[in-house]
């Protein structure tokens, strides 16, 4: 494999030497043993990813002061021992990107290792997995800690766990009887549940309880419900003084929970009034966005965590909190493009219900983003917290289509109808054309002369007289 070498500037060197060692970054001397280095790489891969710079020295300057200096490998070949060990335990390109950084003025080459969050648990050369906590690499030693890491990574799903409960909680429930009669009338509850592996060793699994028990909360009392809060404030956090009513708890099987939670949330939001240009006005969110985000939170949460899904309604936003870290290689940056179902059985089987909440499997969050754009509202914000995933939908209008088009043309020569529709969240080609024509009437746009028909585009006026002349303001 070819490993690139990059020449960097003095200012970039200083930036590296001043890096704060923490959860996402580490600096190492070139003398570090390759085996020791694999502990850091394992820790980053099993947590949230990070960067390591090998070839940075440190001098003691008094009791608490240290001075870093560039002390890289004399040649890239001198790092072969490290590279061979890295490649043995961490396949290049899959989770690791490696390069050398150097310059004529610098003392040697620093080995720069970028570690990506891994799908599976990766071990160091000593056979133990590590996790990153702050600036430390913590070995995962106990069976309990390893199990927790497996749940966090999604390599093992809590939905598969067998519960020491009577199988009749599934086979005799009203939920399964109704489901079988509507969906699979040719089968029996017991036979179908066993075929789907929701009964194992004559005991129900977590997935079976969540889907088909009449009262899953009796079996999983602290981790199988939805709590809804309403705070009459725009503040960052709610308080007892701003709490509109006692928190609402939604229980039952997860199919019913999703429907009840979405309906209650939408109804609560409809009662909120804000001061607008015409006095007090009702606010609204696309029900489709609320539905998809709540569905995503319920189906993809980590059910090993003893906390409920939370929906927190503020005057200007809705926050939906789902317990558990993002599984595997999924991050907030790639969550809309990548797919990895933590709870595969829940996702697959709830889709068999009449009018399933996840009609388009794998498209939930993308659908929510599109629904917000169509209503000219700010896109949802996705954040990974210490305890789980938080998705926030704001009642904040985006810029107008006209403003979006003009902003795009600030850094691009032309814009097509299809690109403009994607940027503005507009489905209709004719509706987008009317936006262009409105801007053209204001002398802010013109057709690109050389492009006709389906290839036609629009641009800012190129004629000097048009540019210097008076232009109507639309904003």
C-alpha positions as CSV (number, residue, x, y, z in Angstrom):
1,X,0.0,0.0,0.0
2,X,1.3,3.5,-0.8
3,X,1.4,5.9,2.2
4,X,1.3,9.5,1.3
5,X,3.8,12.0,2.6
6,X,2.7,15.6,3.1
7,X,4.8,18.7,3.4
8,X,3.2,21.0,6.0
9,X,3.8,24.7,7.0
10,X,5.3,26.0,10.2
11,X,1.9,27.2,11.4
12,X,0.5,23.6,10.9
13,X,3.4,22.3,12.9
14,X,2.5,24.6,15.7
15,X,-1.1,23.6,15.6
16,X,-0.1,19.9,16.0
17,X,2.2,20.7,18.8
18,X,-0.6,22.5,20.6
19,X,-3.2,19.8,20.3
20,X,-5.1,19.1,23.4
21,X,-4.8,15.4,24.2
22,X,-8.3,14.1,25.0
23,X,-11.2,11.9,23.8
24,X,-10.4,12.4,20.1
25,X,-6.6,13.0,19.9
26,X,-3.3,11.7,21.2
27,X,0.4,12.6,20.7
28,X,3.1,9.9,21.1
29,X,6.9,9.7,21.0
30,X,8.4,7.8,18.1
31,X,9.9,5.4,20.6
32,X,6.5,4.0,21.6
33,X,6.3,0.3,21.3
34,X,4.1,-0.8,18.4
35,X,2.1,-3.1,20.7
36,X,1.5,-0.1,23.1
37,X,0.3,2.0,20.1
38,X,-2.3,-0.6,19.2
39,X,-4.0,0.0,22.6
40,X,-4.7,3.7,21.6
41,X,-5.9,2.6,18.1
42,X,-8.2,0.0,19.6
43,X,-9.6,2.6,22.1
44,X,-10.3,5.1,19.4
45,X,-11.9,2.6,17.1
46,X,-14.2,1.2,19.8
47,X,-15.2,4.7,20.9
48,X,-15.8,7.5,18.5
49,X,-12.7,7.6,16.4
50,X,-9.7,9.9,16.7
51,X,-6.2,11.0,15.6
52,X,-2.8,9.9,16.7
53,X,0.5,11.7,15.9
54,X,3.6,9.6,16.5
55,X,6.8,11.5,16.6
56,X,6.2,14.3,19.1
57,X,8.6,14.7,22.0
58,X,8.1,16.4,25.3
59,X,10.5,18.2,27.7
60,X,9.9,18.8,31.4
61,X,10.0,22.5,32.1
62,X,9.5,22.7,35.8
63,X,7.0,20.8,38.0
64,X,3.9,21.2,35.9
65,X,5.2,22.7,32.6
66,X,6.1,20.6,29.6
67,X,7.3,21.7,26.2
68,X,6.5,19.7,23.1
69,X,8.8,19.5,20.1
70,X,8.8,17.8,16.6
71,X,10.9,14.6,16.8
72,X,9.8,12.4,13.9
73,X,11.2,9.4,12.2
74,X,14.4,10.1,10.3
75,X,12.8,8.4,7.2
76,X,9.4,6.9,6.6
77,X,11.0,3.5,6.4
78,X,12.1,3.8,10.1
79,X,8.4,3.5,11.0
80,X,8.0,0.1,9.3
81,X,7.7,-1.7,12.6
82,X,4.8,0.4,13.7
83,X,3.1,0.2,10.2
84,X,3.4,-3.6,10.1
85,X,1.8,-4.0,13.5
86,X,-0.9,-1.5,12.7
87,X,-1.8,-3.3,9.4
88,X,-1.8,-6.7,11.2
89,X,-4.4,-5.6,13.7
90,X,-6.3,-2.8,11.9
91,X,-6.8,-3.2,8.2
92,X,-5.7,-0.1,6.3
93,X,-8.4,2.0,4.7
94,X,-11.2,0.1,6.5
95,X,-10.7,1.9,9.8
96,X,-7.3,3.4,9.6
97,X,-5.8,6.1,7.3
98,X,-2.0,6.6,7.6
99,X,0.2,9.4,6.3
100,X,3.5,11.1,7.1
101,X,3.9,14.8,7.8
102,X,7.2,16.6,7.4
103,X,9.1,19.4,5.9
104,X,12.8,20.3,5.1
105,X,12.9,22.5,8.2
106,X,11.6,19.8,10.5
107,X,13.3,17.0,12.4
108,X,12.0,13.9,10.7
109,X,8.6,12.6,9.7
110,X,5.6,12.4,12.1
111,X,3.3,9.4,11.5
112,X,-0.3,10.6,11.4
113,X,-2.9,8.0,12.0
114,X,-6.6,8.7,11.6
115,X,-8.8,6.1,13.3
116,X,-12.5,5.7,12.3
117,X,-15.2,4.4,14.5
118,X,-15.4,0.7,13.8
119,X,-18.4,-1.6,13.1
120,X,-17.1,-4.4,15.3
121,X,-15.0,-4.5,18.5
122,X,-11.3,-4.3,17.7
123,X,-8.6,-5.6,20.1
124,X,-5.0,-4.5,20.7
125,X,-2.1,-6.8,20.2
126,X,-2.4,-8.0,23.8
127,X,-5.8,-9.5,22.8
128,X,-7.8,-7.0,24.9
129,X,-10.2,-4.4,23.6
130,X,-9.8,-0.8,24.8
131,X,-12.1,2.2,24.9
132,X,-11.3,5.9,25.0
133,X,-12.4,7.8,28.0
134,X,-11.1,11.4,28.0
135,X,-7.3,11.1,27.4
136,X,-7.1,7.5,28.7
137,X,-7.2,4.1,27.1
138,X,-9.3,1.9,29.4
139,X,-9.0,-1.9,29.0
140,X,-12.2,-3.8,28.8
141,X,-11.6,-6.6,31.3
142,X,-14.8,-7.9,32.9
143,X,-17.5,-9.9,31.2
144,X,-20.0,-7.2,32.2
145,X,-17.9,-4.4,30.6
146,X,-17.4,-6.5,27.4
147,X,-21.2,-7.1,27.2
148,X,-21.8,-3.3,27.6
149,X,-19.4,-2.6,24.8
150,X,-21.1,-5.2,22.6
151,X,-24.4,-3.5,23.2
152,X,-22.9,0.0,22.5
153,X,-21.3,-1.2,19.3
154,X,-24.4,-3.0,18.2
155,X,-22.5,-6.3,17.6
156,X,-24.9,-7.9,20.0
157,X,-28.4,-6.5,20.4
158,X,-30.3,-6.6,23.7
159,X,-33.4,-7.4,21.7
160,X,-32.1,-11.0,21.4
161,X,-31.8,-11.5,25.2
162,X,-34.1,-14.2,26.7
163,X,-36.2,-13.1,29.7
164,X,-37.0,-15.4,32.5
165,X,-40.8,-14.9,32.1
166,X,-43.7,-17.1,31.2
167,X,-44.1,-17.7,27.5
168,X,-47.8,-17.0,27.8
169,X,-47.0,-13.3,28.0
170,X,-46.6,-13.6,24.3
171,X,-48.7,-16.6,23.2
172,X,-51.8,-15.5,25.1
173,X,-51.6,-11.7,24.6
174,X,-54.4,-9.8,22.9
175,X,-51.7,-8.1,20.7
176,X,-50.5,-11.4,19.2
177,X,-54.0,-12.7,18.7
178,X,-55.1,-9.6,16.8
179,X,-51.8,-9.6,14.8
180,X,-52.1,-13.3,13.7
181,X,-55.8,-12.9,12.7
182,X,-55.0,-9.9,10.6
183,X,-51.6,-10.7,9.1
184,X,-51.0,-14.5,9.2
185,X,-54.4,-16.2,9.8
186,X,-53.0,-19.6,8.6
187,X,-50.6,-19.8,11.6
188,X,-51.0,-19.9,15.4
189,X,-49.4,-17.5,17.8
190,X,-47.1,-20.1,19.4
191,X,-45.9,-21.6,16.1
192,X,-45.3,-18.2,14.5
193,X,-43.5,-16.7,17.5
194,X,-41.1,-19.7,17.7
195,X,-40.4,-19.5,13.9
196,X,-39.4,-15.9,14.3
197,X,-37.1,-16.8,17.2
198,X,-39.1,-14.6,19.6
199,X,-39.4,-17.6,21.9
200,X,-36.2,-19.4,22.8
201,X,-35.7,-22.1,25.4
202,X,-39.5,-21.7,26.0
203,X,-38.9,-18.2,27.2
204,X,-39.7,-14.8,25.5
205,X,-37.0,-12.6,24.1
206,X,-36.9,-8.8,24.6
207,X,-38.0,-8.2,21.0
208,X,-41.0,-10.5,21.5
209,X,-42.0,-8.7,24.7
210,X,-41.7,-5.2,23.1
211,X,-43.7,-6.2,20.1
212,X,-46.4,-8.6,21.3
213,X,-46.8,-8.4,25.1
214,X,-49.9,-6.5,26.2
215,X,-47.9,-4.7,28.9
216,X,-44.1,-4.8,28.1
217,X,-43.5,-2.4,31.0
218,X,-44.3,-5.1,33.5
219,X,-41.2,-7.0,32.1
220,X,-39.0,-4.0,31.3
221,X,-40.3,-1.3,33.6
222,X,-37.6,1.4,33.2
223,X,-36.6,1.0,29.5
224,X,-39.6,0.4,27.4
225,X,-41.8,3.5,27.5
226,X,-41.9,7.0,26.1
227,X,-42.1,10.1,28.3
228,X,-43.4,13.4,27.0
229,X,-42.6,16.8,28.6
230,X,-44.0,20.2,27.7
231,X,-42.1,23.3,28.8
232,X,-43.4,26.8,28.2
233,X,-40.1,28.3,27.4
234,X,-37.5,28.8,24.7
235,X,-34.7,28.3,27.2
236,X,-32.0,25.7,26.7
237,X,-33.5,23.6,29.5
238,X,-36.9,23.4,31.1
239,X,-37.7,23.9,34.7
240,X,-40.4,23.0,37.2
241,X,-41.8,26.5,36.9
242,X,-42.1,26.2,33.1
243,X,-43.5,22.6,33.1
244,X,-47.0,22.8,31.5
245,X,-48.3,19.5,32.9
246,X,-47.1,16.4,34.6
247,X,-44.9,14.4,32.2
248,X,-47.0,12.0,30.1
249,X,-45.9,8.4,30.0
250,X,-46.8,6.4,26.9
251,X,-46.9,2.6,27.5
252,X,-48.0,-0.6,25.7
253,X,-46.3,-2.4,22.8
254,X,-44.0,-0.3,20.7
255,X,-46.4,-0.3,17.7
256,X,-49.1,1.4,19.8
257,X,-46.6,3.5,21.6
258,X,-45.4,5.2,18.4
259,X,-48.9,6.1,17.2
260,X,-49.9,7.4,20.7
261,X,-46.7,9.4,21.1
262,X,-46.9,11.0,17.7
263,X,-50.6,11.9,18.1
264,X,-50.1,13.4,21.6
265,X,-47.0,15.4,20.4
266,X,-48.8,16.8,17.4
267,X,-51.9,17.8,19.4
268,X,-49.7,19.4,22.1
269,X,-47.8,21.4,19.5
270,X,-51.0,22.6,17.9
271,X,-51.9,24.3,21.1
272,X,-48.7,26.4,21.1
273,X,-49.1,30.0,20.0
274,X,-46.3,32.4,19.1
275,X,-46.3,36.1,18.4
276,X,-46.0,36.7,14.6
277,X,-46.5,39.4,12.1
278,X,-50.3,39.1,12.4
279,X,-50.5,38.7,16.2
280,X,-50.6,35.3,17.9
281,X,-50.3,32.4,15.5
282,X,-50.4,28.6,15.8
283,X,-47.2,26.8,15.0
284,X,-47.0,23.5,13.2
285,X,-44.4,20.9,12.4
286,X,-44.8,18.4,9.6
287,X,-46.4,15.4,11.3
288,X,-44.4,13.2,8.9
289,X,-41.1,14.5,10.5
290,X,-42.3,14.0,14.0
291,X,-43.5,10.5,13.1
292,X,-40.2,9.4,11.5
293,X,-38.0,10.7,14.3
294,X,-40.1,9.1,17.0
295,X,-40.2,5.8,15.1
296,X,-36.4,6.0,14.6
297,X,-35.9,6.6,18.4
298,X,-38.1,3.7,19.4
299,X,-36.8,1.1,16.9
300,X,-33.1,1.9,17.1
301,X,-32.5,2.8,20.7
302,X,-30.4,0.6,23.0
303,X,-32.8,-1.4,25.1
304,X,-30.1,-2.4,27.6
305,X,-30.2,1.2,28.9
306,X,-32.6,1.7,31.8
307,X,-34.2,4.8,30.6
308,X,-37.2,5.7,28.4
309,X,-37.3,7.6,25.1
310,X,-38.0,11.2,25.8
311,X,-39.9,13.8,23.8
312,X,-39.5,17.3,25.1
313,X,-41.7,20.0,23.6
314,X,-40.5,23.6,24.0
315,X,-42.1,26.8,22.5
316,X,-39.7,26.8,19.6
317,X,-38.5,23.2,19.2
318,X,-39.0,19.5,19.9
319,X,-36.2,17.4,21.3
320,X,-36.4,13.6,20.9
321,X,-33.9,11.7,23.0
322,X,-33.1,8.0,22.3
323,X,-31.0,6.0,24.8
324,X,-27.8,4.5,23.6
325,X,-24.8,5.4,21.5
326,X,-24.9,5.2,17.7
327,X,-24.1,1.5,16.8
328,X,-21.1,0.4,14.9
329,X,-19.5,2.8,12.4
330,X,-22.6,5.1,12.4
331,X,-21.8,8.7,13.3
332,X,-23.9,11.9,13.2
333,X,-22.0,12.8,10.0
334,X,-22.9,9.7,8.0
335,X,-26.2,8.7,9.7
336,X,-28.3,9.8,6.6
337,X,-26.2,7.8,4.2
338,X,-25.2,4.7,6.2
339,X,-27.5,2.0,7.6
340,X,-27.0,-0.3,10.5
341,X,-30.0,-1.6,12.4
342,X,-29.2,-2.2,16.1
343,X,-32.5,-4.0,16.5
344,X,-33.0,-6.0,13.3
345,X,-35.9,-8.1,14.6
346,X,-37.9,-5.1,15.8
347,X,-37.3,-3.3,12.5
348,X,-38.3,-6.3,10.4
349,X,-41.3,-7.5,12.4
350,X,-43.0,-4.2,13.1
351,X,-43.0,-3.7,9.4
352,X,-45.4,-6.6,9.1
353,X,-48.1,-4.8,11.2
354,X,-51.0,-3.1,9.3
355,X,-50.0,0.4,8.4
356,X,-46.5,0.0,9.9
357,X,-44.7,3.0,11.3
358,X,-41.5,2.2,9.2
359,X,-43.1,1.9,5.8
360,X,-39.9,2.9,4.0
361,X,-37.3,0.9,6.0
362,X,-34.0,2.8,6.2
363,X,-35.4,6.1,5.0
364,X,-36.8,7.5,8.3
365,X,-34.5,10.4,9.1
366,X,-34.1,11.3,5.4
367,X,-37.9,11.5,5.1
368,X,-37.9,13.8,8.2
369,X,-35.3,16.1,6.7
370,X,-37.2,16.3,3.4
371,X,-40.5,17.1,5.2
372,X,-38.9,20.0,7.1
373,X,-37.4,21.4,3.9
374,X,-40.8,21.3,2.2
375,X,-42.3,23.4,4.9
376,X,-39.4,25.8,4.7
377,X,-38.3,24.9,8.2
378,X,-34.7,24.5,9.5
379,X,-33.4,20.9,9.1
380,X,-33.3,18.6,12.1
381,X,-30.2,18.8,14.3
382,X,-28.6,15.5,15.3
383,X,-26.3,15.3,18.3
384,X,-24.8,12.4,20.1
385,X,-24.8,13.0,23.9
386,X,-23.2,11.0,26.8
387,X,-26.4,9.0,27.2
388,X,-27.7,8.7,23.7
389,X,-28.9,10.4,20.5
390,X,-30.8,13.7,20.5
391,X,-32.7,14.9,17.4
392,X,-34.0,18.5,17.6
393,X,-36.6,19.9,15.2
394,X,-36.9,23.7,15.3
395,X,-39.8,25.9,14.4
396,X,-37.4,28.3,12.6
397,X,-38.0,29.2,9.0
398,X,-35.3,28.7,6.4
399,X,-34.3,31.5,4.0
400,X,-36.8,32.0,1.1
401,X,-36.2,30.1,-2.1
402,X,-35.1,33.4,-3.7
403,X,-32.5,34.0,-1.0
404,X,-31.2,30.4,-1.3
405,X,-30.8,30.8,-5.1
406,X,-28.9,34.1,-4.8
407,X,-26.7,32.7,-2.0
408,X,-25.8,29.7,-4.2
409,X,-24.8,32.0,-7.0
410,X,-22.5,33.9,-4.8
411,X,-20.1,31.0,-5.1
412,X,-21.3,29.3,-8.3
413,X,-21.6,30.6,-11.9
414,X,-25.0,29.1,-12.7
415,X,-27.8,27.1,-11.2
416,X,-30.1,24.5,-12.8
417,X,-33.8,23.8,-11.9
418,X,-33.0,20.4,-10.5
419,X,-30.2,21.8,-8.2
420,X,-32.4,24.7,-7.1
421,X,-35.3,22.3,-6.2
422,X,-33.0,20.1,-4.1
423,X,-31.6,23.2,-2.3
424,X,-35.0,24.7,-1.7
425,X,-36.9,21.6,-0.9
426,X,-39.3,22.2,-3.8
427,X,-40.7,19.2,-5.7
428,X,-42.4,21.0,-8.6
429,X,-40.3,22.0,-11.6
430,X,-42.8,24.7,-12.5
431,X,-42.9,26.1,-9.0
432,X,-39.1,26.5,-9.1
433,X,-39.4,28.1,-12.5
434,X,-41.7,30.8,-11.1
435,X,-39.0,31.6,-8.5
436,X,-36.4,32.1,-11.3
437,X,-38.9,34.3,-13.2
438,X,-39.5,36.4,-10.1
439,X,-35.8,37.0,-9.7
440,X,-35.5,37.7,-13.4
441,X,-38.2,40.4,-13.2
442,X,-36.2,42.0,-10.4
443,X,-33.1,42.1,-12.7
444,X,-31.4,39.7,-10.3
445,X,-31.2,36.7,-12.7
446,X,-30.9,35.9,-16.4
447,X,-30.9,32.7,-18.4
448,X,-27.5,31.4,-19.4
449,X,-27.5,32.1,-23.2
450,X,-25.5,29.1,-24.2
451,X,-27.8,26.5,-22.5
452,X,-31.2,25.6,-23.8
453,X,-34.0,23.1,-23.2
454,X,-33.4,20.5,-20.5
455,X,-29.8,21.8,-20.0
456,X,-30.9,25.4,-19.4
457,X,-29.5,27.2,-16.3
458,X,-29.7,30.6,-14.7
459,X,-27.0,33.0,-13.6
460,X,-26.5,36.5,-12.3
461,X,-26.7,39.3,-15.0
462,X,-23.4,39.5,-16.9
463,X,-24.2,42.7,-18.7
464,X,-22.3,45.6,-17.0
465,X,-25.4,47.8,-17.4
466,X,-27.6,45.3,-15.7
467,X,-25.2,44.9,-12.8
468,X,-24.8,48.6,-12.2
469,X,-28.4,49.6,-12.8
470,X,-31.1,49.7,-10.3
471,X,-32.3,46.3,-9.1
472,X,-35.6,45.6,-7.3
473,X,-35.2,44.2,-3.8
474,X,-37.1,41.0,-2.9
475,X,-35.7,40.6,0.6
